Amino acid sequence: MPVVPLTAGMYAIQAEVAATPAAREQGLMYRKSMAPNAGMLFVFEQKAGHCFWMRNTELPLSIAFLADDGTIVNIEDMAPRTESNHCPKTVIRYALEMNQGWFAQKGIKAGAKIGGLPQPR
């Protein structure tokens, strides 16, 4: 998957981009680790209430649901190997998964902005 540089305040993120149905379905499944400032950015063609779950995902993750301008709508922590739904509080086109606790450790909360988002196709 292609990698794009993103920013969260003064923090740099290297995010793999999952912009196709197959890439979004695969996501971070079966991975055993992820670098500290690495993540996965999900890009959808249409804004919707895109929900996520952790089937076959080994890593504990935090997910930020993002408005079109990069504003974080809400952040959810997700437990490995679960099928609980984690959903945005409004329709979104982007979601960013990071190692669990990354946003909290950096003091990044809903209302903060993620910079460098690619434009959807």
C-alpha positions in Angstrom: 0.0 0.0 0.0 1.2 3.5 -0.6 2.5 5.5 2.3 1.6 9.2 2.9 3.1 11.6 5.5 0.5 13.1 7.8 0.8 15.5 10.7 -1.0 15.7 14.1 0.1 19.0 15.5 3.9 18.7 15.9 3.8 14.9 15.4 4.7 13.2 12.1 2.8 10.1 11.0 3.7 7.6 8.2 0.4 6.2 7.2 -0.2 3.4 4.8 -3.3 4.3 2.6 -6.1 1.8 2.3 -8.2 3.4 -0.5 -9.6 0.4 -2.3 -12.3 -2.0 -1.1 -9.7 -4.9 -0.9 -7.2 -2.8 1.0 -9.8 -1.5 3.4 -11.0 -5.0 4.0 -7.5 -6.3 4.7 -6.5 -3.3 6.9 -4.0 -4.3 9.6 -5.2 -7.9 9.9 -2.6 -10.5 10.9 0.1 -7.9 11.6 2.2 -8.5 14.8 3.6 -5.0 15.2 3.5 -1.5 13.9 6.2 1.2 14.2 5.5 3.9 16.9 4.5 6.7 14.5 3.1 4.5 11.8 -0.6 4.0 11.1 -3.2 3.1 8.5 -5.4 5.7 6.8 -8.7 4.5 5.4 -10.0 6.6 2.5 -13.6 6.0 1.4 -15.2 7.3 -1.9 -18.4 8.3 -0.1 -19.0 9.9 3.3 -21.0 7.5 5.5 -21.1 6.0 9.0 -18.2 3.7 8.2 -17.8 1.3 11.2 -14.7 -0.8 12.0 -14.1 -4.1 13.9 -11.0 -6.1 14.8 -11.6 -9.5 13.4 -8.2 -11.2 12.7 -6.4 -8.1 14.0 -3.7 -8.9 16.5 -2.7 -5.3 17.5 -4.6 -3.2 20.0 -5.5 0.0 18.0 -6.9 3.4 18.5 -9.0 4.8 15.6 -9.7 8.5 14.8 -12.6 9.2 12.6 -11.9 12.3 10.5 -14.0 15.0 8.8 -13.1 16.0 5.3 -10.9 18.9 6.6 -9.0 16.5 8.9 -10.8 17.4 12.1 -11.0 14.4 14.5 -14.7 13.7 15.1 -14.1 11.0 17.7 -11.4 8.5 18.8 -12.2 4.9 19.9 -9.9 2.3 21.4 -10.3 -1.2 19.8 -9.3 -4.5 21.4 -7.6 -7.2 19.3 -9.6 -10.1 17.8 -13.0 -8.7 18.6 -16.1 -8.0 16.5 -17.4 -5.1 18.4 -18.4 -2.2 16.1 -16.5 1.1 16.4 -18.4 3.9 14.6 -18.0 7.6 13.9 -20.3 10.1 15.6 -21.1 11.5 12.2 -20.6 10.6 8.5 -16.9 10.5 7.6 -14.7 9.8 4.6 -11.4 9.1 6.5 -10.3 7.0 9.5 -6.8 6.7 10.9 -5.7 3.7 12.9 -2.7 4.0 15.2 -1.2 1.9 18.0 -3.6 1.9 20.9 -3.0 5.0 23.1 -1.0 6.9 20.5 -3.5 9.8 20.4 -3.9 9.9 24.2 -0.2 9.8 24.8 0.2 12.8 22.5 -2.7 14.8 24.0 -4.6 14.6 20.7 -8.4 14.7 21.1 -11.6 15.2 19.2 -11.4 18.6 17.5 -7.7 18.4 16.7 -6.7 18.2 13.0 -4.8 15.7 11.0 -2.9 17.3 8.1 -1.8 16.0 4.8 -4.9 13.9 3.9 -5.0 12.8 0.3 -8.0 13.7 -1.8 -10.4 10.8 -2.4 -10.6 9.6 -6.0 
